[in-house]
Every structure is written in C-alpha cells, then in structure tokens.
Amino acid sequence: MDFDALHKTLVDDMSYEIELPFPPSVNTYSIKPNTKPRMTSGDKWKKRPCVVRYWAFKAKVRELGIIVPEGGSHIIFYIPMPKSWSKKKKSEFVGKPHQIVPDKDNLEKALLDAIYDDDSHVWDSRVTKIWAYEGGIDVRHKGL
C-alpha cells in the first residue's frame, strides 16, 4: 500500500466527537472596563473614588451575567477615548490597539474577580485592549 492510500485509510478511520463546554460565540457587554485597586481595611469606611468605581463595576458585571469560561476565551476590552480628544484624533485611534495604562492583566483581573470569588480555575484566555468611542467588553468563547 502506498503512502497516500495508507494516509486516506487512517484519516477515514479517525473520527472524533468533541463536546464543547461553551458553544463558540461572542457576547458583547456595554460596560466601561475598570481595574481593581489595591484595597486596604480602611476602604470599608473610606470611600476612595477608585474603590467606589470598582464596586460599581463589579455590581454591573454581576448584573449583566458576564461569563468567562475556564479556557479558550478571548476577552476584548474597548477602552473609551478621552472626551478632550478632537474628532480627528478619535477617528485616527478608533479600533487601534490601546498601548498605555491600564495594563491588560489588570483589566482581566478586575473582570475575573468581579465574576468569581475564586478564579484559580480559569487557565486559558487571551486579552486585547482596543480604543473605542464607548467602553465595552466582548467575551469570545472559542470552545476548546
């Protein structure tokens, strides 16, 4: 039997059925991304603006029912452009990579901490930051 015939036989005999934990999908949420501040015990009574913003973000994430699977996700954070920018500058930057603070890992940490009390089971995700007119979050489930 030649190689091509052997290869065809092997390929024809191989069939796999894979059950995905999440169907491949894109879920878009209209929420301004936020980072999680370093909190102290005094934050229970001090209402620092960064902490108040994070608690509001966390409540909104839970209200929207955002889900990030354990693996195979691509999270896209749409970072709103400053209102002080001109229309010309905004049109130049919309859809381009966001390459300044906040860091992508801090955005992901805030999102996962808002969703889960313990996020250690999330083992695989890709994170992208993009400039946008309005803030938002896309969670794309690749279905590993």
C-alpha positions in Angstrom: 0.0 0.0 0.0 1.4 3.4 -0.9 1.6 6.3 1.5 -1.4 8.2 0.0 -3.6 5.2 0.3 -2.4 4.5 3.8 -3.0 8.1 4.8 -6.5 8.1 3.4 -7.3 4.9 5.2 -6.0 6.3 8.5 -7.9 9.6 8.1 -11.1 7.9 7.1 -10.9 5.7 10.2 -10.4 8.6 12.5 -13.5 10.3 13.7 -13.8 12.3 16.9 -16.8 13.7 18.7 -15.9 16.6 20.9 -18.3 18.1 23.4 -17.6 21.8 24.0 -18.2 23.3 27.4 -19.4 26.5 25.8 -20.6 26.9 22.2 -18.3 29.2 20.1 -19.9 32.6 20.5 -19.3 36.3 21.0 -21.0 38.1 23.9 -20.8 41.9 23.9 -21.4 43.9 27.1 -21.9 47.6 27.3 -19.8 48.4 30.3 -16.8 50.6 30.8 -13.7 48.4 31.7 -12.2 49.1 35.1 -9.2 47.8 37.1 -9.2 46.5 40.6 -7.5 48.9 43.0 -5.2 47.8 45.8 -7.6 47.8 48.8 -7.0 48.3 52.4 -9.1 47.6 55.5 -9.9 51.3 55.7 -11.7 51.1 52.3 -14.7 49.7 54.2 -15.4 53.2 55.6 -13.2 55.4 53.4 -15.0 55.8 50.1 -12.0 56.4 47.8 -13.2 57.1 44.2 -11.2 54.2 42.7 -12.8 51.7 45.1 -16.3 53.1 44.6 -15.8 52.8 40.8 -14.6 49.2 41.2 -17.5 48.2 43.4 -19.9 49.7 40.8 -18.1 47.9 38.0 -18.3 44.6 40.0 -22.1 45.1 40.6 -22.7 45.8 36.9 -20.7 42.8 35.8 -22.8 40.5 38.0 -26.0 42.2 36.9 -25.1 41.6 33.2 -24.3 38.0 34.0 -20.9 38.1 32.2 -19.4 34.6 32.0 -15.7 33.8 31.2 -15.1 30.1 30.6 -12.2 28.2 32.1 -10.3 28.1 28.8 -10.5 29.1 25.2 -11.7 32.7 25.7 -10.7 35.9 24.0 -11.6 39.0 26.1 -11.6 42.3 24.2 -11.7 45.4 26.3 -12.9 48.5 24.4 -11.3 51.5 26.2 -13.2 54.8 25.7 -11.2 57.6 24.2 -10.9 60.8 26.4 -13.6 63.4 25.8 -10.9 66.0 25.4 -9.7 64.4 22.2 -10.7 66.1 18.9 -13.0 64.3 16.4 -10.0 63.9 14.1 -7.8 62.3 16.7 -10.7 60.0 17.8 -11.2 58.9 14.2 -7.5 58.1 13.9 -7.4 55.9 17.0 -10.8 54.1 17.0 -10.2 50.3 16.6 -6.4 50.7 17.1 -4.5 48.9 19.9 -4.6 50.6 23.3 -1.0 50.6 24.4 -1.0 52.6 27.6 -2.2 52.0 31.1 -4.2 50.3 32.4 -2.4 47.0 31.6 -4.4 44.2 30.1 -3.7 41.9 33.0 -5.2 44.4 35.5 -8.3 44.7 33.4 -8.6 40.9 33.2 -8.0 40.5 37.0 -10.8 43.0 37.8 -13.2 41.2 35.5 -12.4 37.8 36.8 -12.5 38.9 40.4 -15.9 40.6 39.7 -17.3 37.3 38.3 -15.7 34.7 40.6 -14.9 34.6 44.3 -12.1 32.2 43.3 -10.9 32.5 39.7 -8.0 30.0 40.0 -9.8 27.5 37.7 -9.6 29.9 34.7 -6.5 28.6 33.0 -6.6 30.0 29.4 -7.6 33.3 28.0 -6.4 35.9 25.5 -6.8 39.6 26.3 -6.9 42.5 23.8 -7.3 46.3 24.5 -8.7 48.5 21.8 -9.6 52.2 21.6 -13.3 52.8 21.1 -15.9 55.6 21.2 -17.7 53.8 24.1 -16.4 51.4 26.7 -17.4 47.8 26.4 -16.3 44.2 26.8 -16.5 41.3 24.3 -16.1 37.7 25.6 -15.5 35.3 22.8 -15.8 31.6 23.6 -13.6 29.6 21.3 -14.8 26.3 22.7 -11.6 24.3 23.4 
